[in-house]
Every structure is written in structure tokens, then in C-alpha cells.
Amino acid sequence: MKALAAMLQRGLDERVAPLLRLEVLHAGQPVISLGNAAPDCVFDVASLTKVMCTTALVLRGGLSLAAPLRSLLPEAQVDATVEDLLFHRSGLPAWAPFFARGPEVLAQVLATPAGPRGAAVYSDLGFILLGAAMEASAGAPLDALYAAQVGLGGFRRLSRRLPVPTHLAPTGDERPRPPAPGQEGLWSLATSPSSPGEVDDDNAFAMDGVSGHAGLFATAAEVARFGQAVLERRFDPASPWAPDAATPGSTRALGFDTPSPEGASCGQRFGRAGPAGAIGHLGFTGTSLWVDLDRQLVVALLTNRVAYGRTNTRIRAFRPLVHDAVLDALGL
């Protein structure tokens, strides 16, 4: 355990992120709790929203996987099923700066046509549409559905101006956020100060902080508890978790990802202990959840790496090392 603690401290010293928290569960029991962030520190978990909220609600029976999106959102330009969107195989693009084009983000996403299929393209747009489809089907806001059916962490709907938690991991101080690598020159807007507790994602911010792709805030313990709920089959697909067999080369399972053959963000040993493998997801702000199904192991690693700037990508090399060190510390 000392070696793992020393690794986390090196990550802090080398400016991977200013704050981090690691929570690990094994066979349903907490076995590791480390980091310089307080245990009750609340992080913007970014795209972990895709699994903790949107995927979880679908798998709780909120939507049929075979349902055409247009049966729920007739104005959608993409011809896809709920399952297509969960597998990221709809042909929709990955991302666009909708916030810079006007306040009606959902209307813009609905009007976006899909391109040709054939490969998995990780898409924020698909999960914005899934969140809206869930709301249309249930007749209730997404954050209310999440609170009633999942309830680990929560959205911070900006119009409610929720109190800022005592311990909150900051992600930025201006709106819109600076472009991420590869987004340079895509918009030109004057910046304004950003208040603590605002969602980092600008498209989610324009949607009042609640969307199917981003918006959740949670502690590392809450993220780990969600991973345990997955192990306990509270959110379970009809067939075992596995990469999408219909899309060659895809590592995408329903809503989740699975370890890449090379360069996996969970390291090269995680998910390799048996036939069930592992599922997980990353969040842009520097967060991750990985669940080793054979080892019954949950690893939630939350950081605010974007507080050092969006070009800070040290987490990419650091995260796999942490997962390898967790396995070493537990002798697994």
C-alpha cells in the first residue's frame, strides 16, 4: 500500500492534477481509500455521466434497446436505435461547439445528420439525444429520473443555484472554457468569469447543467458504489458485457468501454483475469471508473486535471500505472 500511496504523491508532485481521490472496492468491501482530496470532495465527473446516469437509466428499463430514436424524438435527423447510440455506432460526430452557436443546444443536436457507419465514433451527441429521449419517454427531467432511480451524486441544475459543497474540485474559472487540444479556432466568444460548482462542459452548461453526456458531480466513493451496483447486476444488459460484435474493431460495450488490446487506460492486467473481462469509462475532467468483472474489483480514480489547463494530459500515462499498482497492492 505504501508503494501505491507514493505513486499517488508522485502524480501530485508531477502536476497530473491538483486534487485526486482513489477509492477501491473488492468483493463489495472498501479496501483502498487514498488521495489528497478529502473523502467528501465533490468532483465534476464529466462523461462518467454517460454510464452513471444515461446508460444506467436505459438498463433499468427506461428505454427499449430496439426502439428507434425517432419514435421518441420525431424531429431527430439521425436514423438510429437506442442500442446504436449506446454502442456509439450511429454515425453521429463526436462533438461540436453548440454552445457557441446559440442557446438551443438540443435543437442543434436534433438537426445534426449522421455520417456513414462502419466504425465506432465516441459521440457526445448520441448521449445528449439519449438523455432527451429518456425525458420524452418518462415525461420527467433527466435529473429527477436519475435522483429517483440511481441517486449517487447528482446534477447541479444551474437555475437552482445549489450551494457549493464545502470540498469541491475546481475545473476552471472562465466561460466558455479554453479549447481542448484539437478544438482550437472552432469558436470566437468573449469570456466571462465562471462560478465555483458550474459544470465544466460548455454544452452541458448551456443546457442548464443537465444532459445525458455530462453534468453529474460526485465523490469518488459514490462513483465506486455505482461500480459495485453494476457488479451486483442492478444495471445489467440482457447479454453479458462485451464489445459490440456488429462493429469491427470496436471496444465499446453498451454505454461503457472495454480495455483496448494495447494502451488500455486501466493498464494491461486489469480485466485480463478471466472471461468476463472489464468495463469502464473516462471523464474529460480527469475521472475514471473501471470494473473488473472477474476479480469483483471496482476502481474509481477522480482528479481535476483540467485545473492545470486543458492541454494537461499527464493523466493518460498516470492512470494505467495506478491501476497496475492497485493490483499489486491487493496481490491480484
QUIURQUI-V712794 format. One record per residue. N is the residue number from 1. SS is DSSP state (hx for helix, st for strand, lp for the rest). NEAR is the number of other ideal C-beta (glycine too) atoms within 10 Angstrom. Layout:
BEGIN
N_SS_NEAR, N_SS_NEAR
END
This chain:
BEGIN
1_lp_13, 2_hx_7, 3_hx_9, 4_hx_21, 5_hx_15, 6_hx_11, 7_hx_19, 8_hx_20, 9_hx_14, 10_hx_12, 11_hx_25, 12_hx_15, 13_hx_8, 14_lp_11, 15_lp_13, 16_lp_23, 17_lp_26, 18_lp_15, 19_lp_21, 20_st_28, 21_st_28, 22_st_25, 23_st_25, 24_st_24, 25_st_22, 26_st_18, 27_lp_11, 28_lp_10, 29_st_9, 30_st_14, 31_st_15, 32_st_19, 33_st_14, 34_st_21, 35_lp_23, 36_lp_14, 37_lp_23, 38_lp_14, 39_lp_12, 40_lp_14, 41_lp_21, 42_st_23, 43_st_32, 44_st_31, 45_lp_35, 46_hx_25, 47_hx_21, 48_hx_27, 49_hx_31, 50_hx_31, 51_hx_30, 52_hx_28, 53_hx_35, 54_hx_30, 55_hx_23, 56_hx_22, 57_hx_24, 58_hx_26, 59_hx_21, 60_hx_14, 61_hx_8, 62_hx_17, 63_lp_25, 64_lp_14, 65_lp_16, 66_lp_9, 67_lp_15, 68_st_15, 69_hx_24, 70_hx_15, 71_hx_16, 72_hx_19, 73_lp_20, 74_lp_10, 75_lp_9, 76_lp_21, 77_lp_14, 78_lp_23, 79_lp_13, 80_lp_21, 81_st_19, 82_hx_25, 83_hx_19, 84_hx_23, 85_hx_27, 86_hx_28, 87_lp_23, 88_lp_24, 89_lp_24, 90_lp_24, 91_lp_19, 92_lp_28, 93_lp_15, 94_lp_12, 95_lp_17, 96_lp_19, 97_lp_16, 98_hx_23, 99_hx_21, 100_hx_14, 101_lp_12, 102_lp_10, 103_lp_10, 104_lp_13, 105_hx_21, 106_hx_19, 107_hx_11, 108_hx_19, 109_hx_27, 110_hx_19, 111_lp_12, 112_lp_18, 113_lp_11, 114_lp_20, 115_lp_12, 116_lp_6, 117_lp_15, 118_lp_11, 119_lp_12, 120_lp_20, 121_lp_20, 122_lp_15, 123_lp_24, 124_hx_24, 125_hx_25, 126_hx_31, 127_hx_27, 128_hx_27, 129_hx_28, 130_hx_29, 131_hx_29, 132_hx_21, 133_hx_24, 134_hx_23, 135_hx_20, 136_hx_14, 137_hx_19, 138_hx_16, 139_lp_7, 140_lp_12, 141_lp_16, 142_hx_24, 143_hx_22, 144_hx_14, 145_hx_22, 146_hx_26, 147_hx_15, 148_hx_11, 149_hx_16, 150_lp_19, 151_lp_10, 152_lp_21, 153_lp_24, 154_st_19, 155_st_25, 156_lp_24, 157_lp_18, 158_hx_19, 159_hx_8, 160_hx_11, 161_lp_10, 162_lp_14, 163_lp_8, 164_lp_13, 165_lp_17, 166_lp_9, 167_lp_15, 168_st_18, 169_lp_28, 170_lp_17, 171_lp_24, 172_lp_19, 173_lp_13, 174_st_10, 175_st_18, 176_lp_20, 177_lp_21, 178_lp_13, 179_lp_14, 180_lp_15, 181_lp_8, 182_lp_8, 183_lp_14, 184_lp_9, 185_lp_6, 186_lp_12, 187_lp_15, 188_lp_6, 189_lp_11, 190_lp_6, 191_lp_11, 192_st_8, 193_st_7, 194_lp_19, 195_lp_10, 196_lp_10, 197_lp_19, 198_lp_21, 199_lp_28, 200_lp_24, 201_lp_27, 202_hx_22, 203_hx_25, 204_hx_29, 205_hx_21, 206_hx_24, 207_lp_28, 208_lp_18, 209_lp_23, 210_lp_25, 211_lp_31, 212_lp_29, 213_lp_25, 214_lp_31, 215_lp_30, 216_st_34, 217_st_22, 218_st_24, 219_lp_25, 220_hx_29, 221_hx_20, 222_hx_22, 223_hx_29, 224_hx_27, 225_hx_19, 226_hx_27, 227_hx_25, 228_hx_20, 229_hx_18, 230_hx_24, 231_hx_18, 232_lp_11, 233_lp_9, 234_lp_14, 235_lp_21, 236_lp_15, 237_lp_18, 238_lp_7, 239_lp_8, 240_lp_11, 241_lp_18, 242_lp_14, 243_lp_19, 244_lp_20, 245_lp_9, 246_lp_12, 247_lp_18, 248_lp_9, 249_lp_10, 250_lp_18, 251_lp_16, 252_st_19, 253_lp_23, 254_lp_22, 255_lp_25, 256_lp_22, 257_st_24, 258_lp_21, 259_lp_25, 260_lp_11, 261_lp_9, 262_lp_6, 263_lp_10, 264_lp_22, 265_lp_20, 266_lp_30, 267_lp_21, 268_lp_15, 269_lp_18, 270_lp_25, 271_lp_24, 272_lp_16, 273_lp_17, 274_lp_11, 275_lp_8, 276_lp_16, 277_lp_20, 278_st_26, 279_st_26, 280_st_27, 281_st_24, 282_st_23, 283_st_27, 284_lp_20, 285_lp_27, 286_lp_31, 287_st_30, 288_st_23, 289_st_28, 290_st_28, 291_st_30, 292_st_29, 293_lp_18, 294_lp_14, 295_lp_20, 296_lp_18, 297_st_25, 298_st_27, 299_st_29, 300_st_29, 301_st_30, 302_st_32, 303_st_30, 304_lp_24, 305_hx_28, 306_hx_25, 307_hx_20, 308_hx_15, 309_lp_12, 310_lp_19, 311_lp_10, 312_lp_14, 313_lp_14, 314_lp_16, 315_hx_23, 316_hx_13, 317_hx_11, 318_hx_21, 319_hx_24, 320_hx_19, 321_hx_14, 322_hx_24, 323_hx_28, 324_hx_16, 325_hx_20, 326_hx_28, 327_hx_20, 328_hx_14, 329_hx_18, 330_hx_15, 331_lp_5, 332_lp_15
END
